[in-house]
Amino acid sequence: MGVEGRIAVTNPSQPAPSRQHDAVLIISHDVVGSRMAGPGIRYWELAQALAQHFPVILAAPGSVDLPGADSELYSYSMDDPQSLDAALQRATVAVLCGDVLQRFPTLQDSGLPLVVDGYDPHPLETLALFAGSPEQEALHLVRERILQLQCRAGDFFLCASERQRDWWLGLLEAAGRINVHTYGQDPSLRQLVDTVPFGLPSSTLDHWEQVLKGVWPGIEPYDRVILWGGGLWQWLDPMTAIRAMARVREQRPDVKMVFPGTRHPNREAVPEMPVVRQAKELAEQLGLANRCVFFGDWVPYGEWPDYLYESDVAISLHLDTVETRLAFRSRVLDYIWAGLPMVLTRGDATSELVEAYGLGEIVEYEDVEMVSRALLKLLDVAPSRLVSAFDKARQALTWERAAAPLVAFCHNPQRAADKVAGYSPQHDAAALSEARSGHGSTGLTAWIRRLGGQR
């Protein structure tokens, strides 16, 4: 996207160059390339932000083929436990998620401080993705085991919002990671878990070539375009958007809705979800398919700014599930970057963000009438009315600002205080027994009585 830099793709089968341990290693579990989804985008952008401060190695499975990297690009295989070894030998700290920890258990024995990225609540997504299927319970149990592994292994945890941070604090408390050592190091526990949300580029949005208006069959040069950014997942609600579009069309035949990315670029890991077929069938039933509702495959990352630039309004709707409570919709940050007024369902962190800055309309769950009215209202809003609001949001939400807690940790990477102390909840079984007994001045009962007398 126009930023010139150096690219060095390392082949793990060849010896690594002789260098000191000086690099921040970011390990993406998803593809990083011209076609990538949220995880790949997140780690690409975090690598770019951290490369302003440190040498960075960005490792990803398969071919890494994005131009303009400010970090060193490294290819590894999820099926080869040794394929990360050369990168690990040069790292001072590793940033990763649970899937990587599971596939590469030697990471826990590496001695490196491990930053666990918990921005995506995978167990909750798995419940939604496989709901009603015979394998749902088994797959959820796998996700739970990975979650427990993350809680045990991490030295510093990242999440995407304060809501998620509350969730992670509960998880870490249950896992015994909130203890006298981590609390003693920092009573706020920000040195254990902090927020690093998705960000947006600090550069302005550029338009390189026409991709929608007058180019996409069925979309005329002067049509108005409603953009559904990102994929179609089971916890989202494209059905309400399509039904609302049928009402919008009655008043505004010049309005078109586009779902440009319906198939995940990593199709081996993320197969097409049933909601994609259901959305396409509904558009056909309502007579909207390829007339005013259009579906694409997946947009190359370098072309995505063109889609944003040519759109007039953006939309992202979701269902009322527990996933919503913890979600942070990365597509919304793209809308803000592009200055697109948007219609969002209430209930997640990004809808609160948009409401706080006044960047669009917030609607109720599955409310077709409310969504159609909101879309028609935003289509009539003059873009100049929202310029100031979007400018304020963009200044506050850059990747550089989002990455600040991670940058601070990487300046002084260290093992968590309880790990340094050799603490384990299991080691304190005897102390727990003594506290429960209530005998002596160290007993739990005595302490409770003493504290009660001080109030």
Residue pairs with C-beta under 8 A, 6 or more apart in sequence:
1 68
1 201
1 203
1 206
1 301
1 302
1 305
2 68
2 203
2 206
3 48
3 68
3 70
3 203
4 68
5 68
5 69
5 70
6 69
6 70
6 72
7 67
7 69
7 73
8 72
8 73
9 64
9 73
9 74
9 75
10 16
10 57
10 72
10 73
10 74
10 75
10 86
10 87
11 75
12 74
12 75
12 76
12 77
12 80
12 82
12 83
12 84
12 85
12 86
12 87
15 86
16 86
16 87
16 89
16 90
19 90
20 90
21 89
21 90
21 91
21 92
22 54
22 55
22 90
22 92
23 54
23 55
23 56
23 57
23 72
23 87
23 90
23 91
23 92
24 50
24 54
24 55
24 56
24 57
24 91
24 92
24 93
24 95
24 410
25 56
25 57
25 59
25 87
25 88
25 90
25 91
25 93
25 94
25 95
25 112
26 43
26 46
26 47
26 50
26 56
26 57
26 58
26 59
26 71
26 94
26 95
26 96
27 43
27 59
27 60
27 76
27 84
27 87
27 94
27 95
27 96
27 97
27 100
28 39
28 40
28 43
28 44
28 58
28 59
28 60
28 61
29 39
29 61
29 78
29 96
29 97
29 99
29 100
30 36
30 37
30 38
30 39
30 40
30 43
30 60
30 61
30 266
30 269
31 37
31 40
31 60
31 61
31 62
31 265
31 266
32 40
32 43
32 44
32 58
32 60
32 64
32 66
32 73
33 40
33 60
33 62
33 63
33 64
33 65
33 66
33 265
33 301
34 65
34 66
34 300
34 301
34 302
35 265
35 298
35 299
35 300
35 301
36 44
36 265
36 266
36 301
37 230
37 231
37 264
37 265
37 266
37 270
38 120
38 198
38 230
38 330
39 97
39 120
40 60
40 265
41 301
41 330
42 117
42 119
42 198
42 330
43 58
43 60
43 95
44 58
44 66
44 301
45 198
45 199
45 201
45 399
46 95
46 196
46 399
46 403
46 406
47 56
47 58
47 69
47 70
47 71
48 69
48 70
48 71
48 399
49 199
49 399
49 400
49 402
49 403
49 407
50 56
50 71
50 403
50 406
50 407
50 410
51 70
51 71
52 70
52 400
53 407
53 410
53 411
54 410
55 71
55 72
56 70
56 71
56 72
57 71
57 72
57 74
57 87
57 90
57 91
58 64
58 69
58 71
58 72
58 73
58 74
59 74
59 75
59 76
59 84
59 87
60 73
60 74
60 75
60 76
61 75
61 76
61 77
61 78
62 75
62 77
63 75
64 73
64 74
64 75
66 73
66 301
74 86
74 87
76 83
76 84
76 87
77 83
78 103
81 103
81 104
81 105
81 106
84 104
84 107
88 94
88 107
88 110
88 112
91 112
92 112
92 113
92 410
92 413
93 112
93 113
93 114
93 115
93 409
93 410
93 413
94 107
94 110
94 112
94 113
94 114
94 115
95 115
95 117
95 158
95 406
96 107
96 114
96 115
96 116
96 117
97 116
97 117
97 118
97 120
97 150
98 116
98 118
98 122
98 146
98 147
98 149
98 150
99 122
99 146
100 107
101 107
101 108
101 114
101 116
101 146
101 149
101 150
101 153
102 145
102 146
102 149
107 114
107 153
108 114
108 153
112 413
113 155
113 156
113 409
113 413
113 414
113 415
114 153
114 154
114 155
114 156
115 154
115 155
115 156
115 157
115 158
115 406
115 409
116 150
116 153
116 154
116 156
116 157
116 158
117 158
117 196
118 150
118 157
118 158
118 159
118 164
118 168
119 158
119 159
119 160
119 164
119 196
119 197
119 198
119 328
120 160
121 164
121 167
121 323
121 326
121 327
122 143
122 146
122 147
123 140
123 143
123 144
123 147
124 321
124 322
124 323
124 326
125 233
125 235
125 323
126 136
126 139
126 140
126 143
127 136
127 140
127 322
127 323
128 233
128 234
128 235
128 321
128 323
129 233
129 234
129 273
130 136
130 139
130 140
131 234
147 171
148 175
150 157
151 171
151 172
151 174
151 175
151 177
152 175
152 177
154 177
154 416
155 414
155 415
155 416
155 419
156 191
156 192
156 193
156 194
156 409
156 416
157 168
157 172
157 192
157 193
157 194
158 193
158 194
158 195
158 196
158 405
158 406
159 165
159 167
159 168
159 193
159 194
159 195
159 196
160 195
160 196
160 197
160 198
160 328
160 349
161 195
161 197
161 326
161 328
161 349
162 195
162 349
163 325
163 326
163 349
164 195
164 326
164 328
164 349
165 193
165 194
165 195
167 326
168 193
169 178
169 189
169 193
172 178
172 192
172 193
176 424
176 425
177 192
177 416
177 418
178 189
178 192
179 418
179 423
179 425
180 423
181 416
181 417
181 418
181 420
181 421
181 423
182 189
182 191
182 192
182 416
182 417
182 418
183 189
184 417
185 191
185 192
185 417
186 192
190 405
192 416
194 405
195 405
196 402
196 403
196 405
196 406
197 328
197 397
197 402
198 328
198 330
198 333
198 402
199 333
199 397
199 398
199 399
199 400
199 401
199 402
199 403
200 333
200 334
200 336
200 337
200 394
200 397
200 398
200 399
201 337
201 398
201 399
202 398
202 399
202 400
205 305
205 308
205 309
205 337
205 338
205 339
206 305
206 309
207 305
207 306
207 309
207 310
208 303
208 305
208 306
209 306
210 306
210 310
211 303
211 306
211 307
211 310
212 219
212 225
212 258
212 306
212 307
212 310
212 311
213 219
213 220
213 221
213 222
213 223
213 225
213 310
214 220
214 221
216 258
216 294
217 290
218 256
218 290
218 291
218 292
218 294
219 225
219 256
219 258
219 294
220 254
222 254
223 254
223 255
223 256
224 252
224 254
224 255
224 256
224 312
224 313
224 379
225 255
225 256
225 257
225 258
225 310
225 311
225 312
225 313
226 245
226 248
226 255
226 256
226 257
226 258
226 311
226 312
226 313
226 314
226 315
226 375
227 257
227 258
227 260
227 307
227 308
227 311
227 313
227 314
227 315
227 335
227 340
228 238
228 241
228 257
228 258
228 259
228 260
228 314
228 315
228 316
229 260
229 261
229 307
229 308
229 314
229 316
229 331
229 334
229 335
230 261
230 316
230 329
230 330
230 331
231 261
231 262
231 263
231 264
231 298
232 238
232 259
232 262
232 273
232 275
232 276
232 279
233 273
233 275
234 273
234 274
234 275
235 318
235 319
235 321
235 323
235 324
235 327
236 275
236 316
236 317
236 318
236 319
237 317
237 318
237 319
237 345
237 365
237 366
238 259
238 275
238 279
238 317
239 275
239 278
239 279
239 282
239 366
240 317
240 366
240 367
240 368
240 371
241 257
241 315
241 317
241 371
242 257
242 279
242 282
242 283
242 286
242 288
242 293
243 282
243 286
243 368
244 368
244 369
244 371
244 372
244 375
245 255
245 257
245 288
245 292
245 293
245 372
245 375
246 286
246 288
247 368
247 369
247 372
248 255
248 372
248 375
248 376
249 255
249 288
249 292
251 376
252 376
252 379
253 292
255 292
255 375
255 379
256 292
256 293
256 294
257 292
257 293
257 294
257 315
258 294
258 296
258 307
258 311
259 279
259 293
259 294
259 295
259 296
260 296
260 298
260 299
260 307
261 296
261 297
261 298
261 299
262 272
262 276
262 279
262 295
262 296
262 297
262 298
263 272
263 276
263 297
263 298
264 270
264 271
264 272
264 298
265 298
279 295
280 289
280 295
283 289
283 293
283 295
289 295
299 307
304 334
305 338
308 334
308 335
308 337
308 338
308 340
309 338
311 338
311 340
312 340
312 379
313 340
313 341
313 342
313 343
313 375
313 378
313 379
314 331
314 335
314 338
314 340
314 341
314 342
314 343
314 360
315 342
315 343
315 344
315 371
315 375
316 329
316 331
316 332
316 335
316 342
316 343
316 344
316 345
316 350
317 343
317 344
317 345
317 363
317 371
318 324
318 327
318 329
318 345
318 347
318 348
318 365
319 365
319 366
320 347
320 365
320 366
324 345
324 347
324 348
325 347
325 348
326 348
327 348
327 349
327 350
328 348
328 349
328 350
329 344
329 348
329 350
332 342
332 344
332 350
332 353
332 354
333 350
333 397
335 342
335 359
335 360
336 354
336 357
336 359
336 390
336 393
336 394
336 397
337 394
339 383
339 386
339 387
339 390
341 359
341 360
341 361
341 378
341 381
341 383
341 386
342 354
342 359
342 360
342 361
342 378
343 360
343 361
343 363
343 371
343 374
343 375
343 378
344 350
344 351
344 354
344 360
344 361
344 362
344 363
345 351
345 362
345 363
345 364
345 365
346 362
346 363
346 364
346 365
347 365
351 362
353 393
354 360
354 362
355 362
357 389
357 390
357 392
357 393
358 386
358 389
359 386
359 389
359 390
359 393
360 374
360 378
361 374
361 377
361 378
363 370
363 371
363 374
364 370
414 420
434 440
434 442
434 443
435 442
435 443
435 444
435 447
436 444
437 443
438 444
438 445
438 446
440 446
